[in-house]
Structure formats: C-alpha cells, structure tokens
Amino acid sequence: MPAPEQATKAVTQELPDKLYFRIGEVSRLTGVRPHVLRYWETEFPMIAPKKSGRGQRLYRRKDVELILEIKRLLYEERYTIEGARRKLAQYMRQRRRDDASGQGELFAAEAEGSTLVDYIKRELRDILNLLG
C-alpha cells in the first residue's frame, strides 16, 4: 500500500467513534475548509450529509473517510476533480461487487485491523446512539 493511503488510513482510525459529525468538526478533522466541503458535495454526489432539523450538515463516518480520500486524490495524487470522481466511482463499483459476493464487510474489517466482531459491535453502538 502506498504511503499516502497509509496516512489516510491512519487518520481514519483516529476519527472519534461517533455516528455524526458537524461540518466544523469535519473541517478540523480533515483539514479541508467548510466552503470547500460544500463545493465538494456538488462535485462528488457520493458525499451526502444528512441535514438536522436546524439545517446543519451531519456527516457520517464514511462521508468523512470519503472526504479524506478525495483530499488525497486531489492534493497528493494530483487528480483533477473529474479524474478523482472517476477513480472514486471505480472504487465504489468494486466495493459493491465485493459486498455482493458477501466478502466486502469482512475484508474491510480485516483490512483496517479489526475483526468482524469489532465491526458488528461498532454498528450496534451506532444503532444504540440513534435510538437513545
């Protein structure tokens, strides 16, 4: 795995274990200014934060991870917006294929150094946070 991907992986492992992040928090965690995040939402439809009752953007962990990957592609790999969009679409297609084969979740959990049980615990905590 190239060094930039390792750096992105290290940052995603340091993300707080919570369900939603506000735009200011995402900006601080990723080093991307809020107006750039809003612009990227228009250019990368896969970034789709929910809106709170007050209209605030609420990013999920996978949105933050996606933003870190976009940042890496644009700033470190020097892709254009269009090139990064194509690269991410290709990645998403491959991930869907992995998920359809039933191996995606397990491989993703193992790749980030956790077990399937850790992944399930994290998902259950997220559900509890939603309910409580």
N, C-alpha and C positions, 0 to 999 in steps of 0.2 A: 504494500500500500504506500503510495507516495506520501511525502512529508506533509503537504497541505491537507490531505484527507485525514491524516493522523491528528493534526492540530484541530481540525473541525470536530473530529470525534471526541477529542479531549474536552473541548468546550461544551459539547452537548452532554457529556457525562457530568459536568459541573452545574448544569441547569438545576434550579430548585425543583423539587419533586412536588409540583402543584399542577392543577388542571388548567388554569387560565392565567395569562399574563397581559397586563395593560400595555399600551403602546410605549409609554415612557420606560417601562421595565424592559421591554423587548429591545428598545433602542440602547439602553445601558448594557444589556447582556451581549448584544451583537456588535455594538459599535457602529450602528447604522442610524443616522438621524431620522426622526419621525416623518419628515416630509418625504424622505427617500423611501421609507417603508410604505407610505401611502401611494407613492408613484409605482413602486414595485407591485402593489396589489392590482394596479391597472394593467401592468405588463405581463404578470405571471398569474393567470387565473387560479392556479392551484393554491395560492395564498388567499385564504378566505376566512378572515377572522369573523367571529360572531359579533353581534352588537348587543350591548347591555340595554336595559330599559332606558338608560340615560343616553344611549347612542355611543358609548365608548367602545372602542375596538377591544375584543377579547381574543387573544391569540392562544391556540393550543400549543402544546409542546412540539407536536410535529410541524406546526407552522414556523416555530422558532428554529427548529432544525433545518427546515427548508430555506429559511432566510439565511442561515449560516452557509448553506450550500450555495445559494445564489451569490452571496458575497464572495465566497471562494472562487466560484467560476468567473465572476466579473472582475474582481480585483487581483486575484493571484494567477488564475489561468488565462486572464485577458480575453475572455469570450466577449462577443457583442451580446446585447440583450437578446437578439434573435437566436444567436448561437447557444446561449445559455438556456433559452426556452426550449430549443430542440433537444439539447442534452438532457434536460430535466424530463421532457416528455418521453424520451427513450428510456430513461431510468424508471419512470413510473410504469411504462408498459412492461418492462422486465419484472418489476416488483409485483404487478398484477398477475403475471404468468407464474411467478413463484408462489404467490398466495393461492392461486387457483390449483396449483399442484399440491397444496396443503403443507408445503415446506417453508413458506416465506416467514411466518411468525417465529418458528423455531430457529431458522437460520439467522434471522435478525437478532433474536435474543442472544444466541450464541456468539454472534459477531461482536456484540457490544459487551461481551464478557459476563453476561448473566445467563441464568438458566430459564427454562420455560416457566418454572415455578415462580421465579422472581418477576417475570413478565406478567403472569397471571395475578400475582399479589399487587403489582402496580396498577393493573387495570381495575381490580376490585377496589383499591383505595380511591381511584378516580370516581368510580360509581358511588362509593360512600360519600365522597365530597359533594357530588351532585345532589344526592338525597338529603344530606344533612347540612 
